[in-house]
């Protein structure tokens, strides 16, 4: 287990990269496997206005699968994540912009992703995520 803040921050940023790579570039079992490695079994998902969406890794992973099954991502960009670490807990957030098509219509959205990580068995896992559209 690392106690080096630089290594911990790099590990958290790597998890964020894995998450975004998985939903943008992988499908089916490959996406499921990649996302399962990033989320804790008891992860909680929140949406607009921090409304409860679901609890559990399976539901977190399914939320990504449901979105990509319905939408065609045309562009997705993020700012460099801000990471704050305190012991075995960390937060990470970034602004994002996305262009996608859904049911024949094109949408442009922007917002923020806010993640809470917990160090479990020497690995940083998402335990809470809020997706906030602007």
C-alpha positions as CSV (number, residue, x, y, z in Angstrom):
1,X,0.0,0.0,0.0
2,X,1.4,3.4,-1.0
3,X,1.7,6.2,1.4
4,X,3.3,8.4,-1.2
5,X,0.8,11.2,-2.2
6,X,2.3,11.5,-5.7
7,X,1.9,7.7,-6.3
8,X,-1.6,7.7,-4.9
9,X,-2.6,10.7,-7.0
10,X,-1.2,9.0,-10.1
11,X,-3.1,5.8,-9.2
12,X,-6.4,7.7,-8.9
13,X,-5.8,9.5,-12.2
14,X,-5.1,6.1,-13.8
15,X,-8.4,4.8,-12.6
16,X,-10.3,7.8,-14.1
17,X,-8.5,7.2,-17.4
18,X,-9.5,3.5,-17.3
19,X,-13.2,4.4,-16.6
20,X,-13.3,6.9,-19.5
21,X,-11.5,4.6,-21.8
22,X,-13.8,1.7,-21.0
23,X,-17.1,3.4,-21.7
24,X,-15.8,5.2,-24.8
25,X,-13.8,2.4,-26.5
26,X,-14.9,-1.0,-25.1
27,X,-18.1,-2.9,-25.4
28,X,-19.7,-6.0,-23.9
29,X,-17.6,-8.1,-21.5
30,X,-14.5,-6.1,-22.1
31,X,-16.2,-2.9,-20.9
32,X,-17.7,-4.7,-17.9
33,X,-14.4,-6.2,-16.8
34,X,-12.6,-2.9,-17.1
35,X,-15.2,-1.0,-15.1
36,X,-15.5,-3.8,-12.5
37,X,-11.8,-3.1,-11.7
38,X,-12.6,0.5,-10.9
39,X,-15.7,0.4,-8.8
40,X,-16.2,-1.0,-5.3
41,X,-18.9,-3.5,-4.7
42,X,-20.9,-1.0,-2.7
43,X,-20.4,2.0,-5.0
44,X,-23.2,4.6,-4.9
45,X,-24.3,6.6,-8.0
46,X,-25.9,10.0,-7.8
47,X,-27.3,12.1,-10.7
48,X,-28.6,15.7,-11.2
49,X,-29.1,17.5,-7.9
50,X,-27.4,14.6,-6.3
51,X,-30.5,12.5,-6.6
52,X,-29.9,8.8,-5.8
53,X,-29.6,6.6,-8.8
54,X,-28.3,3.3,-7.6
55,X,-26.1,1.4,-5.2
56,X,-23.7,-1.4,-6.2
57,X,-20.9,-2.1,-8.7
58,X,-23.3,-3.9,-11.0
59,X,-25.6,-0.9,-11.3
60,X,-22.6,1.5,-11.7
61,X,-21.3,-0.5,-14.6
62,X,-24.8,-0.9,-16.1
63,X,-25.3,2.8,-16.1
64,X,-22.3,3.2,-18.5
65,X,-23.5,0.2,-20.6
66,X,-27.0,1.6,-20.9
67,X,-25.7,5.0,-22.1
68,X,-23.4,3.7,-24.8
69,X,-26.1,1.2,-26.0
70,X,-28.4,4.1,-26.8
71,X,-26.0,7.0,-27.7
72,X,-23.3,7.4,-30.3
73,X,-20.4,9.4,-28.8
74,X,-19.1,12.0,-31.3
75,X,-16.7,13.9,-28.9
76,X,-15.8,13.8,-25.3
77,X,-13.3,15.9,-23.5
78,X,-12.4,16.5,-19.9
79,X,-10.3,19.0,-17.9
80,X,-7.4,17.7,-15.9
81,X,-8.9,16.1,-12.8
82,X,-8.5,17.7,-9.4
83,X,-7.5,15.1,-6.8
84,X,-7.6,15.5,-3.0
85,X,-6.4,12.7,-0.8
86,X,-6.9,12.3,2.9
87,X,-5.6,8.9,4.3
88,X,-7.4,6.1,2.6
89,X,-10.1,8.4,1.0
90,X,-9.8,10.7,-2.0
91,X,-12.0,12.9,-4.2
92,X,-11.5,13.5,-7.8
93,X,-13.5,15.9,-10.0
94,X,-13.3,17.3,-13.5
95,X,-15.4,19.3,-16.0
96,X,-16.4,17.5,-19.2
97,X,-18.0,18.3,-22.5
98,X,-19.7,15.8,-24.8
99,X,-21.4,15.7,-28.2
100,X,-23.5,12.6,-28.8
101,X,-26.4,11.5,-30.9
102,X,-29.4,9.8,-29.5
103,X,-32.5,8.7,-31.4
104,X,-31.4,10.6,-34.5
105,X,-30.8,13.9,-32.6
106,X,-27.4,15.4,-31.7
107,X,-26.8,16.8,-28.2
108,X,-24.1,18.9,-26.7
109,X,-23.8,18.7,-23.0
110,X,-21.3,19.8,-20.4
111,X,-21.0,19.1,-16.7
112,X,-18.8,17.7,-13.9
113,X,-18.0,14.3,-12.7
114,X,-17.3,13.9,-8.9
115,X,-15.8,10.7,-7.6
116,X,-15.0,9.5,-4.1
117,X,-12.4,6.8,-3.9
118,X,-11.4,4.5,-1.1
119,X,-8.2,2.6,-0.8
120,X,-9.1,-1.0,-0.5
121,X,-6.7,-3.9,-0.6
122,X,-4.0,-1.5,-1.9
123,X,-6.2,-0.3,-4.8
124,X,-8.1,2.9,-5.2
125,X,-11.8,2.1,-6.0
126,X,-14.7,4.4,-6.7
127,X,-17.2,4.2,-3.8
128,X,-19.4,7.2,-4.8
129,X,-19.9,9.1,-8.1
130,X,-22.1,12.0,-9.0
131,X,-22.7,13.0,-12.7
132,X,-23.7,16.7,-12.8
133,X,-24.9,18.3,-16.1
134,X,-24.7,22.0,-16.5
